[in-house]
């Protein structure tokens, strides 16, 4: 009787072990799905912000031309407003391109590699992007913004440092997108090399 009880107990231990192993991929999958939701929300918010900034840029430049050529009374604030708006738009737009893996890449040689080598290159690229995004944009951008925080812009109610805060923000966005793509590639959710269809939307 005792032997039968022991035999009955062993399958239960095995079943619990298999259940733990099965739960691990499920947790990873749920984490990745959560990242997908965050990425989708960030894409929509960032895309909307870029549209608003582009409209603001068009309005400012249009008013600059009208005030100078038609009214003969140039608005002095338009030049700095247009310049800073363009810089912010370019940085945030570049971050949005990273969401679609639309950055410039020469893939002619890597596309000839076996899939394992392509995977290694893709991981190396994303890790390199994360490193430079944190070092240059987040850390370096924050220091630049901190140093110029009290530097006034003569024609606008902002300081140069406040405008420069877009640098660490861009770095955080690029870092998030790169981490997302790194996980997606490792989980076989994305190809190691972005296809033409993936980058066509950005281009």
C-alpha positions, -999 to +999 in steps of 0.1 A: +000+000+000+028+024+009+045+017-025+014+026-044+011+059-025+047+067-034+040+059-071+009+081-070+029+110-055+056+110-081+034+118-111+020+147-091+056+161-087+063+156-124+030+173-133+038+203-111+073+205-127+059+204-162+033+230-152+060+253-140+079+249-172+048+256-192+040+287-172+073+303-179+068+308-217+033+320-209+046+347-186+071+357-213+044+359-239+022+380-216+051+404-210+057+407-247+020+414-253+021+441-227+051+456-244+032+455-277+003+474-261+027+500-247+044+504-281+011+508-299+000+536-274+034+553-277+033+551-315-001+568-316+008+595-291+042+602-307+026+602-342-001+627-331+025+649-315+046+649-347+015+659-367+008+688-342+044+700-344+044+698-382+012+719-383+027+744-358+059+746-380+038+753-411+018+780-394+049+797-379+068+797-412+037+809-431+032+838-406+069+846-409+066+850-446+033+869-444+046+893-417+078+900-436+066+902-472+030+913-469+028+933-437+063+947-438+065+941-401+086+909-394+076+890-363+110+884-345+098+853-326+090+833-357+126+825-366+135+810-333+101+793-329+105+777-364+140+765-357+133+749-323+101+734-336+119+718-365+146+704-342+121+689-318+100+675-347+132+659-363+142+642-331+108+628-322+102+618-358+136+599-357+124+581-326+092+571-343+112+557-372+130+534-348+096+519-339+092+506-374+129+496-377+131+522-405+166+535-398+193+533-424+209+499-427+231+482-453+218+446-453+233+433-486+261+413-468+241+403-437+212+390-458+236+363-471+244+350-436+227+320-421+198+328-398+219+323-366+244+349-378+216+372-388+202+369-353+235+377-338+239+408-359+204+419-351+210+415-314+244+434-317+227+462-336+199+467-311+224+465-281+246+491-298+216+514-304+205+511-267+241+518-256+244+550-276+208+561-270+214+560-232+250+574-233+245+602-259+208+611-257+198+603-222+229+611-202+245+636-226+213+652-235+203+657-198+237+673-190+233+697-219+198+706-209+210+711-173+238+734-183+215+755-205+185+754-182+187+791-173+197+803-207+168+825-219+154+826-254+149+863-261+117+860-281+101+830-265+088+822-230+111+792-227+147+785-218+172+767-240+175+740-214+137+733-214+139+728-252+169+705-249+149+682-226+137+666-259+171+650-261+168+626-231+131+621-240+142+609-275+168+587-260+143+570-237+119+564-267+147+550-288+158+528-259+123+515-254+118+507-291+152+489-293+144+468-262+111+459-278+127+448-311+154+430-293+129+409-274+108+404-305+138+391-325+148+368-297+113+354-294+110+349-331+083+376-332+102+395-358+127+387-385+164+394-377+165+417-407+136+441-413+117+434-446+109+460-472+073+459-462+082+468-426+102+499-437+080+510-466+055+526-442+081+549-427+098+557-460 
